[in-house]
């Protein structure tokens, strides 16, 4: 018999997603600093995207496996929480080790060690991400789903703000050094990763302790499932071939909404991957006026060493990228506050498409904000002197932040009601293909495009990201939502 799932209080919804603040704190540190770390350890510019392929590949492998496993797991910690906690512990370990890559030079090359730690972090983040998405779907009733995913988006972006700005704060407030010679990692980045690991573990433990998942019988009753049938299906021993065949059948039978969202996801995440990989070199070249040749290890080896002014410019630009990433996360967090109400009143598709279009135009506008005039900027916590173009880039971050908030919430809100309750985890994992695949394509192509088409002028690859995001906005209008998902407010009043 189907029982009505109880509504949650705001703070219950908050606690369900609170651990995402720490996970995104770590993820933001990675996004803002891994290109910087790998460049300092010896990676050349057009190969950066190949190193970054580790992230989507790990998502592609890990999330469906974890999703399927969490669907079948019931123990003292619950259904999703064991995976969230295990992923957080592993991610924290990777964050502690990665900036110490030069210490392991006796074992392997620092750049290789850094790449392995990147793989560990990404695998672990994905172990956390997928169960968190499913936890919201499990715990939050349909009429609260918009607010559930909006709160998650808010916490994600709060974590991203702190994580992105942390190296800048450690340099300009605490006084740690932000520069590094080839083969080393800046102290400000190293300590930021240490703090990030601590926050990640603390916030995940909060969710694990403060959230009580439903017992199996209770969960099945809320979802209208027969416990005996579920038990019978889960007790079946299947061969590897049968499991692969069953997985293939799941992919074949995926909801139509999921297939249509895949196209939107492709263009959105193709663009995001470019932003994360190439914003640092783009800003360093375009705003700090550093020639592309100073990102080429072979050129640097031919001239002997990097001039001090280039080292300082790279350090300052790297810190400012953290400010820009924090800014778009702030705007995303602010937009998340009104996102649910806008989606309820205007419709998810209208809000989603508009947000992506604004993000695409914002990427393209990067070209028009170059100004090398030095200005003094009061950031409340400190004052810095940077090119005026760096300050001007805060304006397009508004559009990028709005797009990011929508990408984090709208696809999952549109998809959640179209998924069978007993396969939510595995389908959320399969849906991660639509996140990972475009990043893999972007990683394979963007470095080559940058080198061949744009002669390593990284600002033009950011424009390409803008075009991709605009195509994503158009694709939203081809998505058909299930009728039950179209009027969430009315559902809650029944």
N, C-alpha and C positions, 0 to 999 in steps of 0.2 A: 504494500500500500504506500502510495506517495504521500509523504508529509511535507508541509511547507517548511523550507529551510529558514531558521530565524535570522532576522537582521542583526548585523553587528553594530556596536557603537563605533564612533569615529576612532577612539583610541584602540579598540580591538583591530580595526582595519590598519591603523598605524603600526601596531606591534607586528602584524603579519608580514609587513613589508620592511620593517625597520632595518633588518640585516642587509637589505639591498643598499642602504646608505654606505656601509663599509665596503661591500663588494665593489660598488661603483667608485668609491674613494680609491681603491687599488687599481681598478680598471682605468680611471682617469689619469693616475700617475703613469701608468703604462702608456696610454695613448699620447700624452703630452711629452714624454721623455724617452721612449724607447728608440725613436729615430735618432735622437740626440746621443743616447748612450752608444748605440751601434755605430754611429758615425765616429764618435770619439774612440771607439775600439778598433776602427779601421774599415768599416763598410763604405763602399763608394755610393754615389747618389742614386744611380739608376738601379742598383741591386737592393736598395732598401725595401722596395715593395715585395721582393722575393723572400726576405726575412720575415716580413709581416704576414706572409701566407700561412705561417704557423697558426695564427689565431683562427681564421676560418676553417682550416683543416681540422684543428682540434674540436671546434664546434660541430663540424660535420660528423666526426666520429663519436664524440662523447655524448652529445645531447640526446640523440635517439636511444642510445644504450641506457643512459641514466633515466630518461623518461619512461622507457619500458620497465626498467627495474623498479622505479619508484611507484609505478602503477600497481606492482605486485607485492610491495613491501608493507608489512604492518608489524611493528614491534613496539617496545616500550617508549621509544622516542616519537613514534608516529609513522607517517607514510613518506613525507617529503623531508622532514627535518634531519634524519640521519645523513642524507646526501648533502644537504646544505652545510652541515657542520663539518663533514669530512672534506668537502671542497674548500671550505674556508681555511682549514688547517694546512692543507697542501699549498694553497695560494700564498698564505703568509710565509711559508718556508721558501717558496720561489722568490718572493719579494725581498726576503732577507739576504738571499744568496746572489741574486743577479748583479747588483751594483758592486759586488766583491769579485767579479770575474777576473780582474788582474791578479788576485791572490792565488788563483788556481792555474797559473801559467805553467807550472811544472807538470800538470796533468794534461792540459789541452790548451789550445790557443784561446785567449780571452774572448775573442769574438764568437768562437764556437760555443764556449761555455755560456756566454750571454744568450745565444740563440736557444740553447737547451733550457735555460731558466725561463726564457720567454715561452717555450713550449709547455713547461710545467705550470707556469702561471695561467696560461690560456686554457689548458685542460682543466685546471682547478676552478677557474672562473666559470667555465661552462658547466661543471658539476654543480655549482651554486645556482647559476642563472635559470636553468630549466626547471628544477624543482620549485624555485621561487615563483615563476610564472604559474606553475600548476597549483601551488599552494593558494594563490589568490583565487584561482578558478574553483578550487575545492571549498574554500572557507567563506567566500563572499557570495551571497545569493544574487540571482540574475538582476534584480532591480537595483542593486548597489554596485554593479560591475563597472560602470563608468567611473564612479568615485573611487572604487578599489584600485583600478589601474591608474587613475590620475594621482592618487596618493603615492603609489609606487613610483610613478614618473617624478613626482615632487622630491621624494627621498633620493632617488637616483641622481637627480640634478644637484641636490644639496651636497651629496657626497662628491660629485664631480667638481663642484666649485672649490671645495676644500682641497681635494686632491690636486687639482690643476694649479692652484695658486701657491701650494705649499713650498716648492723649491724657491719661488720668488721671495716669499716671506722669510725663509731661512737665510737667504742671501742679504736682503735689504733691511731686515729687522733684527735678525739674530746675528748676522755678520759672517756666515759661512761663505767660503769661496765658491763661485759659480763657474769657474773655468777649469778646463782639463786639457792636458797635452794628449797627443795621439797614444792610445793604449791605456788610458786612465778614465776614471769617472769622477765628475765634479763632486766634492764633499756635500754640497747642498742637495744634490740629487740622491746621494747615498742615504743621508739621514731622512730625507722625505720618504724613501721606500721603507725604512725602519718604522717610522711613525705610521705609515699606511698599513703595514702588516698588523700593528697593534690595534688600530681602529677597526680594521676588517674583522678580526677575531672577536673584539668586544661587542660590536653591533650584531653579528650573527648569533653569538651566545645569547644576547638579549631576546632576539626573535625565538630561538629554540626554547628558552626558559619561559617566556611570557605568552607563547601561543600554544594552545592545546588543540591538536587536530581531533576531528571526529573519530569515534570508534567505528570499525568496519560496518556493523549493522546499522548504526545511525547514519553513516555516510550513504550507504546503499539505499536506505529509506528515503533520504532527501533527494537522491538522484533517480528514484523510481526503478531501482535495479533489484533483481532477485538474488539474495545472498547465496543461496544454494547453487544457483547456476554459475555465479561468479567463482565460487569455490571449486566447482567441478571443472570449469575451464582452466583455472590456475593450477589445478593439481595434475593436469595432463603432462606427461613427459614427452617432449618433442625432440626429434633429432635436429641437428644443425640445418639440414636441408629443409625440413619442415618449417623451422623458424624463419629461414630466409624466404621461403615461399610465402609464409604468412605475412612477413614484413612487406614483400612485394605486393601482396594483395591489398594491404593497408594503404600503400602508396597509390595503387590503382584506384581504390575506392575513396580516396580522400574527398572531403566535401568540396563542392563547386566553389564556394567562397574562398577556400584555401588556395585553390588553383589560380583564381583570378587575382588574389592578393599577391601571388608569387611575382607577377610582372611588376607591380608597384614596388615590392621589396627589392627586386633586381636593380632598378634604377636608383632607388634610395641608397642602398648599401654600397653600390658601385661608387657613388659620390662620397659617402662617408669614409670609405676606405682611403680614397685619395686624400681627403682632408687630414686624416690622422697621420698618414705617412709623410705627406709633402708640405704641410703648413710650415713646419720649422725651416726647411730650406727655402721655401717661397718667401717667407717673411725676411729671412736673413739676406736673400738676394735683392728683393724688391724694395724693402724698407731700409735695411742697413747697408745697402749698396755693396754687398760682398759678391765678387765675381764667382760664377759657377765652378771655375777651375779649383777653387779652394775646398770643394767637396769631392775632389778626385784624388784618392790616395796615391795614384801613380804620378800625378803632377806634383803633389807635395813631396814625394820621394825624390823627384828629379831636381827640385829646388833646395832640398835639404831640410827646411823647417817652415812652419807657418808663422808669418809675421805676428807680433803681439797684438796689433790693432785688429787683425782678423780673428784671433782667438777671443779677444774681448767682445768683438761684435757678435760672434757666434754665441757666446755665453749670455750676452744681453738679449739677443733675439730669442734664444731658447727660453729664458725667463719670461719674456713678454708673450710668447706663445702660451705659456701657462696662464697668464692674465687673460688672453683672448679666449682660451678654452673655458676658464672660469666664468668669463662674461657670458658666453653663450649658454653655459649651464645655469647661470642666474636667471637669464631671460627665459630659459626653458622651465625653470622651477616656478617663476611667476606666471607663465602661461599655463602651467599645469593646474594652478589654482582655479582658473576659469574654464579649463578645457572641458570638464564634464558638463558644465552648464551650457557651454556653446554647442557641444555635441548633442545634448538633449533638445536644444531649441532649434538649431540650424540643421542638424543631421551630421552624422559622422563623416560621410563622404565629402560634404561641402567644407567642413573644417579641415579635414585631412588634406584634401587637394589644395586648398588655399595656403596651408602651412608649407607644403612642399614647394609650391610655386614661389613663395616668398623666400624660402631657403635657397632655391636655385638662382634667383635674381641677386641675392646677397653674395653668393660665391662669385658670380660674374663681376660684381661691382668691385672686387678686390683690385682690379686693374686700375681703377680711377682714384686710388687713395694714396698714391706715392707722393711723399713730401719729405725731403731730407732735412728740413729745418729743425734744429734741435729746440725742444721746449721742455720746461720744467713741469712735472705732473705731480700733484698732491693726491696720493692714494689713501689718505687718512692714516694708514699704518706707517707710511714712509713717503718720501719724495724721491722721484727719479727723473733723470734727464734722458729723453728718448726722441727719435725723429717724430715730427708731427704726424706723419703718415701712420705710425704705430698707434697713436691715439685715435686717429680717424677710423681705423679698422674696427674700433668698438661698435660703430654704427651697423655694419653688416652682420655683426654678431647677434643683433636682435633677431634678424630673420633666420639665421642659422639655428638659434636657440628655439624659436617657435617651431621650426621644422623638426628639430630633434625631439622636442616634447611630444609632438604628434606621432613620430615614428615609434617612440617608446610605448605609447598607449593605444593608439587607434587600431593598428592591425590586430592586436590581441583582443581588444574589446569587440571588434567586428567578428573575430574568429571564434571566441570562446563559446558562444551560444550555438555554433554550428557543429561542435564536436560531441561525440558520444561520451557520456560521463565515465564509462569504464576504460576509455582509451585516451583520456585527455592528456596524460603525461606523454605517451608515445607520439601522439599527433602534434603536441607542442614541440617535441623533439624533432619530428619530421619537418615541421614548419621552419625549424632553424636551418634547414637546407636553403630556404629562401633568403636567409641572412648570410650563410657561409658561401654559397655558390657565387653570388655576385662579387664577393670580396676576393675569392680565388681568381675569377676572371679578371678583376681589376688588378690584382697583384701580378698576374702573368703578363698583362698588357700595358699597364700604366708606366712602368719603368722603361719599357721599349718605346712607347709613344713619347715619353719625356725626352729620351735620348735622340731618337730619329726625327720626330716631327718638331720638337720644341727646342732642340739643341741644349738640353738641360736647363732651360729657363723655366723654373718650377712654377712661376705665377700662371703660366698658360694651362698647366695641368689642373689648377684650381678652377679655371674657367670651364674646362671640360667637365669637372664635377658639377658645376652649375647647370650645364646643359642636360646632364643626366638627371638631375633632380627635377628639372622642368618636365622631362618626359615621364617621370614618376607621377607628377601631379596630374597629367593628362590621363594616365593609366587608372587612376582612382575611379574615374567615372565608368569604367568597364566592370567594376566589382558589384555583384548583386548580393545583398545581405539577406539572410533568412528573415521572414516576416516577423518572427518573434523577437528579433533583434532590433527592429526598426523603431519601436516605441517603448523604451525602457521605463519611462515614467508611468505610462498607462498600465504596464505589467504590475508594477508595484502597488497600484491602487486596487487591483482585482481582489 
